[in-house]
Amino acid sequence: MNPDPLTLRELLIMAEARSKDNWNHTSAILALLINVNRDPKKHHAVSPRELNPHEKKTKRVLKGKDLRILKDVFVDRRVQK
């Protein structure tokens, strides 16, 4: 492919899309290999999303008791015993 008529932005988008596609393929194969060879009594099943570096990881939101403990320690300066 001749890159001359394309802008740098278009080339970057194309490169990122190819990388994402390659990692989707690779992470699916890795997850398959891991899940076939795992001991179900000792380990959980792995999804391809966990192995793909392009996938956004969901962040855990603190709620309830965990949040109160942090507030007590860092805001109110109280230490639980």
C-alpha positions as CSV (number, residue, x, y, z in Angstrom):
1,M,0.0,0.0,0.0
2,N,1.3,3.4,-0.9
3,P,1.1,5.7,2.1
4,D,1.6,8.9,0.2
5,P,-2.0,10.0,-0.2
6,L,-2.8,9.3,3.5
7,T,-2.3,11.7,6.3
8,L,-0.3,10.8,9.4
9,R,-3.5,10.6,11.4
10,E,-5.0,8.1,9.0
11,L,-1.8,6.0,9.1
12,L,-1.8,6.0,12.9
13,I,-5.5,4.9,13.0
14,M,-4.7,2.1,10.6
15,A,-1.7,1.0,12.6
16,E,-3.8,1.0,15.9
17,A,-6.6,-0.9,14.3
18,R,-4.2,-3.6,13.0
19,S,-2.6,-3.8,16.4
20,K,-6.0,-4.2,18.1
21,D,-7.0,-6.9,15.6
22,N,-3.8,-8.8,16.1
23,W,-4.2,-8.6,19.9
24,N,-7.9,-9.8,19.7
25,H,-6.7,-12.9,17.8
26,T,-3.7,-13.5,20.1
27,S,-5.6,-13.0,23.3
28,A,-8.3,-15.5,22.1
29,I,-5.7,-18.1,21.4
30,L,-3.9,-17.5,24.8
31,A,-7.2,-17.7,26.7
32,L,-8.0,-20.9,24.9
33,L,-4.6,-22.4,25.8
34,I,-4.9,-21.3,29.4
35,N,-8.4,-22.6,29.9
36,V,-7.7,-26.0,28.3
37,N,-4.7,-26.6,30.5
38,R,-6.1,-25.2,33.8
39,D,-7.3,-27.1,36.8
40,P,-10.9,-26.0,37.3
41,K,-10.7,-26.7,41.0
42,K,-7.7,-24.3,41.5
43,H,-8.1,-21.6,38.9
44,H,-10.9,-19.6,37.4
45,A,-11.5,-19.4,33.6
46,V,-9.7,-16.7,31.8
47,S,-11.4,-14.5,29.2
48,P,-9.6,-13.0,26.2
49,R,-10.4,-9.6,27.5
50,E,-8.2,-10.1,30.5
51,L,-5.2,-10.8,28.3
52,N,-5.7,-8.1,25.8
53,P,-3.7,-4.9,26.5
54,H,-5.9,-2.8,24.3
55,E,-9.1,-3.5,26.4
56,K,-9.9,-1.0,29.0
57,K,-9.8,-2.4,32.5
58,T,-12.8,-1.7,34.7
59,K,-11.9,0.1,37.9
60,R,-13.3,-1.1,41.1
61,V,-15.5,1.5,42.8
62,L,-15.3,1.6,46.6
63,K,-18.7,1.5,48.3
64,G,-20.0,1.2,51.8
65,K,-17.7,-0.1,54.5
66,D,-14.5,0.2,52.4
67,L,-15.2,3.8,51.6
68,R,-16.0,4.6,55.3
69,I,-12.7,3.0,56.4
70,L,-10.8,5.2,54.0
71,K,-12.7,8.3,55.1
72,D,-12.0,7.5,58.8
73,V,-8.3,7.1,58.2
74,F,-7.5,9.9,55.7
75,V,-10.2,12.5,56.5
76,D,-11.0,12.1,60.1
77,R,-7.6,10.7,61.1
78,R,-9.1,7.9,63.1
79,V,-7.4,4.5,63.2
80,Q,-9.7,1.4,63.6
81,K,-8.6,-1.2,66.1
